[in-house]
Amino acid sequence: MRKLVTAAASAAFIFTTFAMPAQADNHSAQIAEGKSIYLSKKRGNCISCHQISDPDANQAGNQGPPIVAMKQRFPDKRTLRAQIWDATRNNPLTIMPPLGKHWILSEEEIDAVVEYVYQF
């Protein structure tokens, strides 16, 4: 029994030690993808309306609210995701296109944008 517990503990240690960097790499890749989408005029086109404090964000627009204090404004990421997916739910008169509802971005792309902007 003692060997079984020791083997299980060793397996758990190995899994957490080696799985965590892979998760971090996946998260970093997702953030990089979100940045690419955010800054791209061909994909999400977020940069056309929203200012963000990223040194790579050139010629940002000022039609939409700036991307600042996102964790304070959206403590629950699901609320932020829902806003990006379809901003017309909260404000039918918004000029923000419903990026998910109209299939402008895929579900994965919306998730990536959420992860990127949630840093600010």
C-alpha positions as CSV (number, residue, x, y, z in Angstrom):
1,M,0.0,0.0,0.0
2,R,2.8,2.4,0.9
3,K,4.5,1.8,-2.5
4,L,1.2,2.6,-4.2
5,V,0.8,5.9,-2.4
6,T,4.4,6.8,-3.1
7,A,4.0,5.9,-6.8
8,A,0.8,8.0,-7.0
9,A,2.5,11.0,-5.4
10,S,5.5,10.7,-7.7
11,A,3.2,10.6,-10.7
12,A,1.3,13.6,-9.5
13,F,4.6,15.5,-9.0
14,I,5.8,14.6,-12.5
15,F,2.5,15.5,-14.1
16,T,2.3,19.0,-12.4
17,T,6.0,19.7,-13.0
18,F,5.9,19.0,-16.7
19,A,2.3,19.9,-17.5
20,M,2.4,23.4,-16.1
21,P,5.0,24.8,-18.6
22,A,2.9,23.3,-21.5
23,Q,-0.2,25.1,-20.2
24,A,1.8,28.3,-19.8
25,D,3.1,28.0,-23.4
26,N,-0.5,27.4,-24.6
27,H,-1.7,30.5,-22.7
28,S,1.1,32.6,-24.1
29,A,0.3,31.4,-27.6
30,Q,-3.3,32.2,-27.1
31,I,-2.5,35.7,-25.9
32,A,-0.2,36.2,-29.0
33,E,-3.0,35.0,-31.2
34,G,-5.4,37.4,-29.5
35,K,-3.0,40.3,-30.0
36,S,-2.7,39.4,-33.7
37,I,-6.4,39.4,-34.1
38,Y,-6.9,42.7,-32.1
39,L,-4.3,44.5,-34.1
40,S,-5.3,43.1,-37.5
41,K,-7.5,45.3,-39.8
42,K,-8.4,42.1,-41.7
43,R,-9.7,40.1,-38.8
44,G,-11.3,41.5,-35.6
45,N,-10.4,45.1,-36.5
46,C,-10.6,45.9,-32.7
47,I,-7.8,48.5,-33.1
48,S,-10.0,50.6,-35.4
49,C,-12.2,51.6,-32.4
50,H,-10.4,50.8,-29.2
51,Q,-7.2,52.3,-27.8
52,I,-4.9,49.9,-25.9
53,S,-1.6,50.5,-24.1
54,D,0.3,48.1,-26.3
55,P,3.4,49.6,-28.0
56,D,2.5,47.8,-31.2
57,A,-1.0,49.4,-31.4
58,N,-0.5,52.1,-34.0
59,Q,-3.3,54.4,-35.1
60,A,-5.9,53.1,-32.6
61,G,-9.4,54.5,-32.9
62,N,-11.4,56.3,-30.3
63,Q,-15.0,55.3,-31.1
64,G,-15.2,52.6,-28.5
65,P,-14.1,52.6,-24.9
66,P,-10.4,52.2,-24.3
67,I,-9.1,48.8,-23.2
68,V,-8.0,49.7,-19.7
69,A,-8.7,48.2,-16.2
70,M,-10.3,45.1,-17.8
71,K,-10.1,42.9,-14.7
72,Q,-11.8,45.6,-12.7
73,R,-14.4,46.3,-15.4
74,F,-15.0,42.6,-16.1
75,P,-14.2,40.6,-13.0
76,D,-15.8,37.6,-14.7
77,K,-14.1,36.9,-18.0
78,R,-17.4,35.3,-19.3
79,T,-19.0,38.7,-19.2
80,L,-16.2,40.2,-21.3
81,R,-16.5,37.3,-23.7
82,A,-20.2,37.7,-24.0
83,Q,-19.7,41.5,-24.7
84,I,-17.3,40.7,-27.5
85,W,-19.5,37.9,-28.8
86,D,-22.6,40.1,-29.1
87,A,-22.4,43.7,-27.7
88,T,-25.9,44.3,-28.9
89,R,-27.4,42.3,-26.0
90,N,-26.4,44.9,-23.5
91,N,-26.8,47.9,-25.9
92,P,-28.9,47.4,-29.0
93,L,-27.6,50.8,-30.4
94,T,-23.9,50.0,-30.1
95,I,-21.7,50.4,-33.1
96,M,-19.7,47.4,-32.1
97,P,-20.3,44.5,-34.4
98,P,-21.5,41.2,-32.8
99,L,-18.2,39.4,-33.6
100,G,-19.4,35.9,-32.6
101,K,-23.1,36.1,-33.5
102,H,-22.3,37.2,-37.0
103,W,-19.3,34.8,-37.3
104,I,-16.8,37.5,-37.8
105,L,-14.5,35.7,-35.4
106,S,-14.5,32.0,-34.4
107,E,-15.1,30.9,-30.9
108,E,-11.4,30.3,-30.5
109,E,-10.5,33.7,-31.9
110,I,-12.8,35.4,-29.4
111,D,-11.3,33.4,-26.6
112,A,-7.8,34.6,-27.7
113,V,-8.9,38.2,-27.8
114,V,-10.4,37.9,-24.3
115,E,-7.1,36.6,-23.0
116,Y,-5.1,39.3,-24.7
117,V,-7.3,42.3,-23.6
118,Y,-7.7,40.9,-20.1
119,Q,-4.0,41.8,-19.4
120,F,-4.8,45.5,-19.6
